[in-house]
Amino acid sequence: MRPVLHTLAVAVALTLAAATSAVAQSQPAVDPAAAAAQVTTAVAATPPVALRLAYENRSIGTDGVTRDSRHADLMFRDKAAVWIERELPAALRESEHEGHQVAHGPHAGHAHDDAQGAPLLIQREPDGKVAVKSILHKQKRVIDVELAHQANVGYGGSWAAAYWLLDPVALTRMEKLGAGGKGVERYRLVQGERTTLVDWDVAGKYARRIEQKDAHGLSRQVMTASAIAMPKVMPWQKLNNYSRGDYSDLLD
């Protein structure tokens, strides 16, 4: 089974969510319809992008063992839709093409595992409703993932984090450090012994880099976004001949 997709390092997302929540509690209640309209306006003003998201994680345990992990996702964003898929090493891609992994039917019991490593299509309606779909290429199926199961396929529940790699509202809770390079603004958030640094691409409207580390050098997570060639056709525009199904069907 492939690792579950992540749109943002879990620790970073939790830290920023906590900071946003703490401030939000002291603010007047916001009308949900008005809030949804604000996000819709922001989405409409966001340019399409194609990115490679490189993740690096290092931790030193109480046993003194250093654990490193790296992986990369490909992200394509345009018009209230974002596609995220794991970038597999060439050896794994060749293995799949050569049939070294057995293909299973849509109800064979292994489809649930396949969905956990499958590409994700996340789409937002103007009213704020978000649809999460898992794409099973081998079976040529688009699986609608209900809210209760979205975490199982790697969606953390934040449309903003998926679309912009970081909720832009979170930047207002952070200390602005100035320019971090051409077209980039740098921000910092310190909470207890953890520090989060963000490089924000002003024109592209996404986080180019997110780093979180502790004060003792025992843990560090970094996400780096790099622009790649924009495809002529977005991945979700190639699904016309795919059948539809529900995630609950995969649990049989």
Secondary structure, 3 states (H helix, E strand, C coil): CCCCCCCCCHHHHHHHHHHHHHHHCCCCCCCHHHHHHHHHHHHHCCCCEEEEEEEEEEEECCCCCEEEEEEEEEEEEECCEEEEEECCCHHHHHHHHCCCCCCCCCCCCCHHHHHHCCCEEEEECCCCCEEEEEEECCCCEEEEECHHHHHHHCCCCCHHHHHHCCCHHHHCCCEEEEEEECCEEEEEEEECCEEEEEEEECCCCEEEEEEEEECCCCEEEEEEEEECCCCCCCHHHHCCCCEEEEHHHHHC
